[in-house]
Amino acid sequence: MQQYIKTKSGRKIPLNTDEEDAIITQQAIEDGTNWTDEELKQFKPVSEVPEMQAFLKANRGRPKADKTKKAISIRLSDEVLEYFRATGKGWQTRLNEVLELYVKSHR
């Protein structure tokens, strides 16, 4: 029977079976990445390795968009909200596109 671990968000992640774990361990032994407990204790977090500081700072977070947006609070009618939400994932982007077209046509 497949076992799972559950994340805080409720997502279920399958755990390796004993057979899969044995294969992974064998591959680690063959390629030299099967470290002992003593070797693992010597590992440091990347944040403690001076050579990695610039890399960590440069690659933190989502890449900046060419055209940024601002988070606001807005009241919309049920009809408008239901229509755009029914269009699926990305509905907020589509709503923004409609508003941009309105602005361009009324300048």
N, C-alpha and C positions, 0 to 999 in steps of 0.2 A: 504494500500500500504506500502510495506517494505521501511524503510528509512535507509540510510547508512551515515557513516562518512568516509571521504577519507583521507588516510595518505599521508605524503610527498612523499612516493614512488609510490603513485597511487593506493595502495591496498584499496579495499572497505570493510569496517567492518559494518555488519548489527547492527542497534540499536534495543534495546528491544522495543517490542510493549507495549502499555498501559497495556494490560492484563498480559504480562510477568513481567512488572515492578511491578504491583500490587501483583503478586505471590511472587516475590523476597522480596518486602517490608514486606509482611505478614510473610514470613519465618524468616526474620531478627528480627521482633518483637517477634516471638515465641522463637527464640534461644538467644535473648538478645543482638544482634549485631546491633540494630537499634539505633545508637547514635544520640544525639541531636547536634545542631550546636555548642552549648557551649562545649560539650564533644569533638567534632571534632577539635575545636580550640586549645585544649590542646595537641593534637597529635604532635609529633616531627618527623622530618625525621630520618631514621635509622642512618644516618651519624652523628647525634648529640647525640646518645646514646652511652656512653663510653663502655658499656658491649658488644656492637656489632662491635667495631672497628676491633678486630682480625678476626672476621667472615668475614667482608667486604673485608679486605685485602687478606685473604686466598682464597676467592672464586671469585675473580675478573677476568674476561676474560675467554677465552677458555682454557681448560686444556692443559698443555704442552704435546706435542707428544714425544714418545720415540726417534723418528728419525725426527729432524726438517729439514725444507727446507728454502732456501733463495729466496727472490723475485729478479728476474732479468728481463732484457729486452732482447728479442731475436728476430731475424728476421727469419721467416720460409717461405717456398714457399707456394703459394696459395693451391697447391695440398695437401701438408701435413696438413695445417691448416684446409682446408675444410674436409679432411678425418676424422680427429680426432673430430672436432666440430660436424660432422654428427653422431658420436657415442653417442651423448647426454651428459647429465649431468655427470660430472666426467671426461671429456675428457682430462683435464690437468693432472690428476692423471695417466690416461692410457698412455699419452705421456711420462710422467716421468718413468713409468714402462718399456716402450720400450727402453728408453735411458739407464736405469739401466741394462737391459739385454745385451745391446750392450757393455757397459763397462765391465761387467763380462766376456763376451765371448772374449774380446780383451785384457785381462790382461795376 
